[in-house]
Amino acid sequence: MQRSWWYVLLGVLALLAVAVVLRCDSPNKPRSVTLTWQAPAQGGGVTVVGYNVYRRTLDSDSFVKIAEKVPGPLYDDRLVTRGRTYIYVVTAVDATGRESRFSPETTAKVPSTNLLF
Protein backbone atom coordinates (compact mmCIF):
# COMPACT_ATOMS: atom_id res chain seq x y z
CA MET A 1 0.00 0.00 0.00
CA GLN A 2 2.74 2.48 0.90
CA ARG A 3 4.49 1.92 -2.43
CA SER A 4 1.33 2.39 -4.49
CA TRP A 5 0.53 5.53 -2.48
CA TRP A 6 3.77 7.17 -3.58
CA TYR A 7 3.32 6.16 -7.20
CA VAL A 8 -0.15 7.66 -7.26
CA LEU A 9 1.05 10.84 -5.59
CA LEU A 10 3.90 11.19 -8.03
CA GLY A 11 1.25 11.05 -10.74
CA VAL A 12 -0.78 13.64 -8.85
CA LEU A 13 2.17 15.98 -8.73
CA ALA A 14 2.73 15.58 -12.44
CA LEU A 15 -0.91 16.42 -13.14
CA LEU A 16 -1.31 19.32 -10.74
CA ALA A 17 -0.82 22.04 -13.27
CA VAL A 18 -2.26 24.93 -11.30
CA ALA A 19 -3.83 27.72 -13.30
CA VAL A 20 -4.59 31.14 -11.88
CA VAL A 21 -7.49 33.44 -12.75
CA LEU A 22 -7.70 36.89 -11.18
CA ARG A 23 -11.21 38.25 -10.74
CA CYS A 24 -12.91 41.42 -9.64
CA ASP A 25 -16.68 41.65 -10.00
CA SER A 26 -16.79 45.39 -9.35
CA PRO A 27 -14.33 48.15 -8.47
CA ASN A 28 -15.60 48.23 -4.87
CA LYS A 29 -15.31 44.50 -4.15
CA PRO A 30 -12.05 42.79 -3.26
CA ARG A 31 -10.25 40.81 -5.88
CA SER A 32 -9.91 37.06 -5.70
CA VAL A 33 -7.54 34.47 -7.11
CA THR A 34 -9.12 31.32 -8.52
CA LEU A 35 -6.89 28.25 -8.63
CA THR A 36 -7.75 25.28 -10.82
CA TRP A 37 -5.88 22.04 -11.44
CA GLN A 38 -6.43 18.71 -13.11
CA ALA A 39 -7.57 16.00 -10.71
CA PRO A 40 -5.47 12.83 -10.87
CA ALA A 41 -6.82 9.53 -12.15
CA GLN A 42 -7.85 7.30 -9.25
CA GLY A 43 -6.04 4.00 -8.87
CA GLY A 44 -3.30 2.10 -7.15
CA GLY A 45 -5.46 1.44 -4.10
CA VAL A 46 -5.38 5.10 -3.05
CA THR A 47 -8.35 7.44 -3.17
CA VAL A 48 -7.71 11.16 -3.18
CA VAL A 49 -10.45 12.71 -1.03
CA GLY A 50 -9.37 16.33 -1.20
CA TYR A 51 -6.64 18.87 -1.62
CA ASN A 52 -4.83 21.28 0.66
CA VAL A 53 -3.97 24.72 -0.69
CA TYR A 54 -0.93 26.65 0.54
CA ARG A 55 0.17 30.20 -0.15
CA ARG A 56 3.08 32.53 0.53
CA THR A 57 4.03 36.03 -0.52
CA LEU A 58 7.19 37.04 -2.34
CA ASP A 59 8.75 38.31 0.88
CA SER A 60 8.15 35.03 2.76
CA ASP A 61 9.98 31.72 2.53
CA SER A 62 7.26 29.64 4.21
CA PHE A 63 3.96 28.42 2.86
CA VAL A 64 0.85 28.72 5.03
CA LYS A 65 -2.11 26.36 4.62
CA ILE A 66 -5.11 28.47 3.61
CA ALA A 67 -7.56 25.64 2.84
CA GLU A 68 -7.76 21.96 3.65
CA LYS A 69 -9.65 19.03 2.22
CA VAL A 70 -10.94 21.07 -0.71
CA PRO A 71 -13.21 18.51 -2.42
CA GLY A 72 -12.46 19.34 -6.04
CA PRO A 73 -9.83 20.89 -8.28
CA LEU A 74 -11.01 24.48 -7.78
CA TYR A 75 -10.32 26.97 -5.02
CA ASP A 76 -11.18 30.68 -4.72
CA ASP A 77 -8.77 32.68 -2.55
CA ARG A 78 -10.80 35.72 -1.54
CA LEU A 79 -8.32 36.96 1.06
CA VAL A 80 -5.88 38.65 -1.28
CA THR A 81 -4.54 42.18 -1.13
CA ARG A 82 -4.29 44.50 -4.09
CA GLY A 83 -0.77 44.97 -5.38
CA ARG A 84 0.63 41.81 -3.76
CA THR A 85 2.11 38.76 -5.44
CA TYR A 86 1.23 35.32 -4.12
CA ILE A 87 2.79 31.92 -4.72
CA TYR A 88 0.55 28.86 -4.42
CA VAL A 89 1.05 25.11 -4.14
CA VAL A 90 -1.47 22.29 -3.77
CA THR A 91 -1.22 18.86 -2.14
CA ALA A 92 -3.44 15.79 -2.48
CA VAL A 93 -4.90 14.11 0.61
CA ASP A 94 -6.02 10.47 0.81
CA ALA A 95 -8.78 8.91 2.94
CA THR A 96 -6.41 8.31 5.87
CA GLY A 97 -5.20 11.92 5.88
CA ARG A 98 -1.83 11.33 4.24
CA GLU A 99 -0.68 14.31 2.22
CA SER A 100 1.42 14.42 -0.92
CA ARG A 101 4.38 16.65 -1.51
CA PHE A 102 3.79 20.14 -2.86
CA SER A 103 2.76 20.58 -6.47
CA PRO A 104 4.86 22.86 -8.65
CA GLU A 105 4.49 26.50 -7.63
CA THR A 106 2.30 28.96 -9.47
CA THR A 107 2.30 32.73 -9.05
CA ALA A 108 -0.50 35.31 -9.10
CA LYS A 109 0.07 39.07 -9.03
CA VAL A 110 -3.01 40.93 -7.87
CA PRO A 111 -3.22 44.29 -9.65
CA SER A 112 -3.43 47.40 -7.51
CA THR A 113 -5.81 49.23 -9.86
CA ASN A 114 -9.60 49.12 -9.92
CA LEU A 115 -9.76 47.99 -13.53
CA LEU A 116 -12.17 45.16 -14.26
CA PHE A 117 -10.80 42.10 -15.99
Secondary structure as the mmCIF struct_conf table of DSSP 4:
data_model
#
loop_
_struct_conf.conf_type_id
_struct_conf.id
_struct_conf.beg_label_comp_id
_struct_conf.beg_label_asym_id
_struct_conf.beg_label_seq_id
_struct_conf.end_label_comp_id
_struct_conf.end_label_asym_id
_struct_conf.end_label_seq_id
HELX_RH_AL_P HELX_RH_AL_P1 GLN A 2 LEU A 15
STRN STRN1 ALA A 19 ARG A 23
BEND BEND1 ASP A 25 SER A 26
TURN_TY1_P TURN_TY1_P1 PRO A 27 ASN A 28
BEND BEND2 LYS A 29 LYS A 29
HELX_LH_PP_P HELX_LH_PP_P1 PRO A 30 ARG A 31
STRN STRN2 SER A 32 THR A 36
HELX_LH_PP_P HELX_LH_PP_P2 GLN A 38 GLN A 42
STRN STRN3 GLY A 43 GLY A 43
TURN_TY1_P TURN_TY1_P2 GLY A 44 GLY A 45
STRN STRN4 VAL A 46 VAL A 46
STRN STRN5 VAL A 48 THR A 57
TURN_TY1_P TURN_TY1_P3 LEU A 58 ASP A 59
BEND BEND3 ASP A 61 SER A 62
STRN STRN6 VAL A 64 VAL A 70
BEND BEND4 PRO A 71 PRO A 73
STRN STRN7 LEU A 74 ASP A 77
TURN_TY1_P TURN_TY1_P4 ARG A 82 GLY A 83
STRN STRN8 THR A 85 ASP A 94
TURN_TY1_P TURN_TY1_P5 ALA A 95 THR A 96
STRN STRN9 GLU A 99 GLU A 99
HELX_LH_PP_P HELX_LH_PP_P3 ARG A 101 GLU A 105
STRN STRN10 THR A 106 LYS A 109
HELX_LH_PP_P HELX_LH_PP_P4 VAL A 110 PRO A 111
BEND BEND5 SER A 112 THR A 113
#
